[in-house]
Amino acid sequence: MPSSLAPCFLLSMPQLMDPNFSRTVVLLCKHREEGAFGLVVNRPLVTTGRVTVNLDPPASTDRELQVWIGGPVEPQRSWVLVGHEADEAEEIGMRIADNLYLSTSPDLLRQMLDPTPPLLARLIVGYSGWGPGQLEGELEAESWLISDIDRDLIFNTPPERMWEAAIRRLGADPAALQMSRSRGVH
């Protein structure tokens, strides 16, 4: 296997019809011979009721907690994606990229319920996973574009505009992208 693609953004091609990944920006966190792990970062969970967070001891909040869908795999699992400066990052979690960390810390989750939560933090449920060789096959089939990670894009771009903004960062027009028989994106 060639070297790891992670960390990077995977940007779904417009022709990708899988409803789990149509117009998504996936933060690819791990890419190994055994497979790959990523989180969709532009799909907020739309709810009409309260979200229950199981912590011990129990915690509650009067404010609404936004939850993001990281992918279709294990929707009962959750992570906190945090954008912190390097000097603040001690014991936050796994480093994904500069100033970007992934955590499963209950303490961090509890902080997100506080009246003044961390500004650059997202609660993400589920994840995107690929088995051995699966992501490579999808890349060969031109299902994804690869881009550098941009923390600002994750935390400061409205989710409905993130996919288009990420593709435009590559210098491409999303409406003009198409997969070709000659194995090239045009």
C-alpha positions in Angstrom: 0.0 0.0 0.0 1.3 3.5 -0.8 1.7 5.9 2.1 -1.2 7.1 4.1 -3.5 9.7 2.7 -4.5 10.9 6.1 -4.9 13.5 7.2 -6.8 15.1 4.4 -10.3 16.1 3.2 -12.2 13.8 0.9 -14.6 15.8 -1.2 -17.4 13.7 -2.8 -17.7 14.0 -6.5 -21.1 15.5 -7.6 -22.0 12.1 -9.3 -21.6 10.2 -6.0 -25.2 9.1 -5.3 -24.8 7.3 -2.0 -27.1 9.4 0.3 -24.6 9.1 3.1 -21.9 10.9 1.1 -23.6 13.1 -1.4 -22.0 16.5 -1.3 -19.9 15.7 1.8 -16.6 16.8 3.1 -15.0 14.0 5.0 -12.1 14.5 7.4 -9.9 11.5 6.7 -8.3 10.8 10.1 -6.7 7.4 9.6 -5.7 5.5 6.5 -3.9 2.2 6.8 -3.6 -1.2 5.1 -6.5 -2.4 7.3 -8.8 0.4 6.1 -9.6 4.0 6.7 -11.5 6.1 9.2 -13.0 9.5 8.7 -15.7 11.9 9.8 -18.2 13.8 7.7 -17.8 17.4 8.9 -20.6 19.2 7.0 -23.7 17.3 8.0 -25.5 18.7 11.1 -28.1 16.4 12.7 -31.5 18.0 12.3 -33.6 17.3 15.4 -36.9 18.6 16.8 -36.4 17.4 20.3 -33.7 17.3 23.0 -30.5 15.3 22.6 -29.7 13.1 25.5 -26.1 12.8 26.6 -25.2 10.0 28.9 -22.5 11.0 31.4 -21.7 9.8 34.9 -22.6 11.8 36.9 -25.5 12.9 34.8 -25.3 16.3 33.1 -27.9 18.6 31.6 -28.1 21.9 29.9 -30.7 24.5 29.0 -29.0 25.3 25.7 -29.4 23.4 22.5 -26.4 21.1 21.7 -25.7 20.8 18.0 -24.8 17.3 16.9 -23.1 16.4 13.6 -23.4 13.1 11.7 -19.9 11.7 11.0 -21.1 8.9 8.9 -23.3 5.8 8.7 -21.1 3.4 10.8 -21.8 3.0 14.5 -24.2 6.0 15.0 -24.3 5.3 18.8 -20.5 6.2 19.1 -19.5 9.8 19.5 -16.4 11.9 19.2 -15.6 15.5 19.9 -13.6 17.3 17.1 -11.7 20.1 18.6 -9.7 23.0 17.1 -7.2 24.1 19.7 -3.9 25.9 19.5 -0.9 23.5 20.1 -0.2 24.9 23.5 -3.8 24.2 24.6 -3.8 20.7 23.2 -2.3 18.7 26.1 -4.4 15.7 26.9 -7.2 16.7 24.5 -7.0 13.6 22.3 -5.6 12.2 19.1 -3.9 14.8 16.9 -5.4 14.8 13.4 -3.6 17.9 12.0 -2.1 21.1 13.2 -4.5 22.5 15.9 -7.1 19.8 15.2 -7.8 16.9 17.6 -10.3 14.1 18.0 -11.3 13.1 21.5 -13.7 10.8 23.3 -13.1 12.5 26.7 -16.2 12.7 28.9 -14.7 15.8 30.5 -14.6 17.5 27.1 -18.2 16.4 26.4 -19.3 17.9 29.7 -17.6 21.2 28.8 -19.7 21.3 25.7 -22.8 21.3 27.9 -21.5 24.3 29.8 -23.2 27.7 29.3 -19.9 28.8 27.6 -18.7 25.7 25.7 -15.4 25.6 23.8 -15.8 27.6 20.6 -14.1 25.3 18.3 -15.6 21.9 19.2 -18.2 19.7 17.6 -20.0 16.6 18.9 -20.0 14.0 16.1 -21.9 10.8 16.1 -21.1 7.9 13.8 -18.2 7.7 11.4 -17.2 6.8 7.9 -15.2 3.6 7.5 -13.6 1.8 4.7 -12.3 -1.8 4.7 -9.0 -2.9 3.2 -8.6 -1.5 -0.3 -12.1 0.0 -0.3 -11.1 3.7 -0.2 -8.4 3.1 -2.9 -11.1 1.5 -5.1 -13.4 4.5 -4.6 -10.5 6.9 -5.4 -9.7 4.9 -8.6 -13.4 5.1 -9.5 -13.1 8.9 -9.1 -15.7 9.1 -6.3 -13.6 11.5 -4.3 -11.3 14.5 -4.6 -8.5 15.0 -2.1 -7.8 18.3 -0.5 -5.6 19.7 2.3 -7.4 20.2 5.7 -8.6 23.6 6.5 -9.6 24.1 10.1 -11.3 27.4 9.3 -13.5 25.6 6.7 -14.7 23.1 9.3 -15.5 25.6 12.1 -16.3 28.8 10.2 -18.1 27.9 7.0 -21.9 27.2 7.1 -22.4 23.4 6.6 -24.6 23.9 3.5 -21.7 25.9 1.8 -18.8 23.8 3.0 -18.7 21.2 0.2 -18.8 23.9 -2.6 -16.3 26.1 -0.8 -13.9 23.1 -0.4 -14.0 22.3 -4.1 -13.6 25.9 -5.0 -10.4 26.0 -2.9 -9.0 23.5 -5.3 -9.7 25.9 -8.2 -12.7 23.9 -9.6 -16.3 24.7 -10.2 -18.5 22.0 -8.6 -21.1 22.3 -11.4 -18.4 21.6 -14.0 -16.9 18.5 -12.4 -17.6 15.2 -14.0 -16.1 11.8 -14.0 -14.8 10.6 -17.3 -14.2 7.3 -19.0 -10.5 8.1 -19.3 -10.1 8.1 -15.5 -9.7 11.8 -15.1 -11.6 14.4 -13.3 -12.5 17.4 -15.6 
